[in-house]
């Protein structure tokens, strides 16, 4: 098992998860409409994380990512 995440990483992960969860609750995210149209609106794609939230989560901050832990990634993965 790898080293435990730092307190900063845990706090950043919790903050990011909260932002994603809040964004998903906003009325403009109509899951049923997305299913009917089989298309995700641009404003939803550009939501938290500028559309690459899920893909940039584990990339180190030095390279433009969020630098979050694998645990945070797993908590947000569909």
ZIHU-V738667 format. One record per backbone hydrogen bond with DSSP energy under -1.0 kcal/mol. NH is the residue of the N-H (numbers start at 0). CO is the residue of the C=O. If there is no record, write none. Layout:
NH;CO  NH;CO
This chain:
9;5  10;6  11;7  12;8  13;9  14;10  15;11  16;12  17;13  18;14  19;15  20;16  21;17  22;18  23;19  24;20  28;25  29;27  33;29  34;30  35;31  36;32  37;33  44;40  45;41  46;43  49;46  51;48  55;51  62;59  63;60  64;59  65;55  66;58  67;56  72;68  73;69  74;70  75;71  76;72
